[in-house]
């Protein structure tokens, strides 16, 4: 049996190493291609089967707090806070209670009592809409699921508003799509919409400040 010289052995080892390297590079390239193709596919949770109505009571709005020196000595609460203020929120317009409801058809209804006769109020909603069946490009898709940028809408749209009646009540209704103009199909149109209400509040039209926000009084 002939033995390979040192030079021949080195050449053979180089060839074998090169082949293994090529095979490894090919496998790696295939893996990268697979990951790239799967990255383009959307793996998303299903929409819930039922969420027909958003319905909330409205608590009084106060300014946010960044603690900075106030010490709280009451028990079972945080040890710091802020004295309550209404510099960026409204304190002028009183009310006893208020309730806001948004239906799947886009109808917005507001009911409240204890307001000042003649004053005007709008409902402010911060919405995050995700829609199925959207046509896109870059990448090009015919049935993509797209989440749009958060949008803040005041309803009814200006110059309209809910006006307080002589008995201090507000009973009003408007349509979400008219408030979304110029993107008035954002809350409806074709495709299936998942509409998150990030925030709901009432705005005193007289000063543009929020007087109430979605919440609980207990």
C-alpha positions, -999 to +999 in steps of 0.1 A: +000+000+000+014+034-010+017+061+017+009+097+008+038+121+011+035+150+035+027+173+006+000+150-008-015+146+027-017+184+031-034+188-003-059+161+005-067+177+039-071+211+023-096+197-003-116+178+024-117+209+046-128+231+017-156+206+008-168+206+044-166+244+045-186+247+012-212+222+026-214+242+058-218+275+039-245+260+017-264+248+048-260+282+064-272+299+033-302+277+031-311+284+068-308+322+062-331+319+032-356+299+052-355+325+080-359+353+055-389+337+039-406+330+073-399+365+085-422+378+058-451+357+071-473+371+099-479+349+129-506+367+148-531+359+175-567+355+165-592+383+171-616+376+200-649+362+190-669+389+206-664+425+216-696+443+204-696+474+226-672+497+245-690+510+276-675+531+303-683+554+332-664+586+335-643+596+366-631+631+373-599+641+354-569+653+374-533+663+363-507+636+363-483+634+392-445+632+393-437+629+430-412+655+442-412+661+480-447+655+493-446+628+520-477+608+526-481+594+561-515+576+556-511+538+558-514+513+529-508+539+502-476+551+484-454+572+506-452+601+481-475+618+457-487+653+446-514+677+459-541+673+433-543+700+406-562+709+375-539+730+354-540+710+322-573+693+331-607+711+337-621+720+371-647+745+359-675+722+346-693+701+373-712+669+367-728+641+387-722+612+364-715+605+328-713+574+306-700+568+271-708+538+248-693+529+214-711+502+194-696+480+167-716+500+142-696+531+151-724+548+170-712+569+199-736+577+227-731+599+257-754+603+287-747+624+318-763+646+345-753+675+367-737+696+340-741+734+337-769+744+313-757+757+280-721+743+282-708+720+255-689+687+257-672+664+233-661+628+236-624+622+230-612+588+221-576+575+216-579+545+192-555+519+179-570+501+148-557+468+135-573+456+103-572+423+084-574+420+046-553+452+038-535+456+005-499+467+009-467+472-010-431+471+003-438+442+010-465+436-015-494+417+001-531+414-008-544+403+026-521+417+052-530+425+088-520+461+095-519+481+127-523+519+121-508+547+142-528+557+172-554+584+164-571+608+187-606+620+177-631+644+193-668+635+187-689+651+175-664+668+152-661+706+155-680+728+152-706+704+166-708+693+203-731+678+229-749+707+245-761+706+281-799+708+284-818+730+308-821+702+333-783+697+334-784+665+313-766+655+281-782+629+259-763+627+226-753+604+198-729+607+169-710+585+144-674+575+148-667+575+111-676+612+107-651+620+135-623+601+117-623+622+086-603+624+064-597+587+073-633+580+079-631+544+068-605+536+096-632+524+119-652+505+093-648+498+056-637+465+042-618+439+063-622+431+099-612+457+125-598+452+160-604+487+176-586+492+209-598+522+230-565+533+246-583+562+263-617+578+266-624+613+281-648+642+280-636+676+269-650+710+280-654+728+247-651+762+264-614+757+273-604+725+254-594+707+287-604+672+297-629+671+326-634+634+329-617+601+319-628+565+318-627+552+353-644+542+386-654+562+417-654+540+448 
